[in-house]
Amino acid sequence: RNRRRAVVPAAIAEMVNKDGLKRLDRAKVARLAERYDVPPELFEEQLRGVYARFLGALVDDEEVEPSDVSKLAALRRGLGLGWKE
């Protein structure tokens, strides 16, 4: 069960690779919790972790472009995260 739960971030990455950040579907992402039997609290934590890794990569990049900020916003929306997460 824990192994299946650990797959969620990889499943999100696969969705992004397939559809792109701007087409990341909040409803499809939300269905991953049920598919992999992840409790709501842990699922939210995983979503925040995915977002934090992407944000960290942007911060580490010395040549951040305005389009990168748009991608970050698209990821936040696609994950269903609000501004306070």
N, C-alpha and C positions, 0 to 999 in steps of 0.2 A: 504494500500500500504506500509506504513512504517513497519507494522508488518511483512509483507512478506519479506521485505528487511532485517529485523533483523534475519531472518532464515539462511542466508548464512553461518555464522560461524558454526552453528549447522549442516548444510548440509555437510560442509567440514569435520567436525569431524566424521560424519556418514560414509563418503567415506573412511576416514582413518581407521576407525574401521572395515569396510568391507574388504577393499583391502590391508591395510597396507600402511605405509608411502612410501615405495620404489615403490609401484605400483600406487601411486596417479597420476592421469592422468591430465596433464595441460589443455588439451582440454575440458575434462569433467568439470573441475573446472571453466573454462572460460564460459561454457554454463550456469552456475548457475546465472550469471549476467542477462542474458536474461530471464531465467526461473522465476526469482524472481523480474524482472523489476528494476534492480539496475543500476543507472547511472555509467559510467566508473570511475569517480573520487571516488565515494563512495565505489565502488567495490574494487578498489585498496587499499583504506583505510582499508576495512574489511580484505583483504588478509594480509596486513601488521600487522593488529591486531592479526590475528591468529598466524602468525609467531612470533610476539613479545611475546605472551602468552607462546608459546612453549619454546622460548629462555629464558624467565623469569623463567620457571619451571626448566630448566637446570641450570641456574645460582644459583637458590636456593638449588639445590641438592648438597650435600657435596661430593657425590661419583659419579661424572660424569665419564662415561666410554668413551673410544674412539668410541664405536659404537653409543653413543648418538650424537656425533658430525656428524657422517655419517647420522643419522636420521634427524638432523637439515638441512643438505645439501639436503637430499631427499625431505624434506618438502618445502624448498625454490624452488627447481626445479619444484616440483609438483604444486606449487602455481603460477609458472611462474614469480617469482620475480628474479630480477637481484641482483648483489652484492651491488648496491647502494641504494636499497629500505630499 
